[in-house]
Amino acid sequence: MVSYFKEDTKFDFKEKRLTNRWLKLVAESEIRRLGDISIIFCSDHYILDINIKYLQHDYFTDIITFDYCEGDTVSGDLFISVDSVRENAAFYGVEFADELNRVIVHGILHLIGYDDHSEEDIREMRAKENYYLSLRELV
């Protein structure tokens, strides 16, 4: 089950049902079950506080993922900075909704086990993001 929350932002996410079906499809396509996922939309300052407190990283980011997966069940918390997503969308010249969906699926892919530390990992992660973004409109 996917639950949606907001912290230190007025952002209201309206695509919950579609996103729930899409994330279930992503998990099942990767031979996983979708467990409990919390997506917390927040501000840059809120995510910075989490980054410092829990990861000892003193910088802004668009997403922080906390993994609670067990076996083949994908569970975790996705903290998403709406501020950073907006900035990245403008920087890359894409629609805010498209960038937000990319960040959401990026977090789910981390929970599934994909990483983005090496150039090869980044290429694989980006290919998976693009593939699953293309499937979003089919659910």
Buried (B, 14 or more C-beta within 10 A) or exposed (E): EBEBEBEBBEBEBEBEEEBBBBBBBBBEEBEBBBBEBBBBBBBBEBBBBBBEEEEEEEEBBBBBBBBBBEEEBBBBBBBBBBBBBBBBBEEEEEEEEBBBBBBBBBBBBBBBEBEBEEEEEEEBBEEBBEEBBEEBEEB
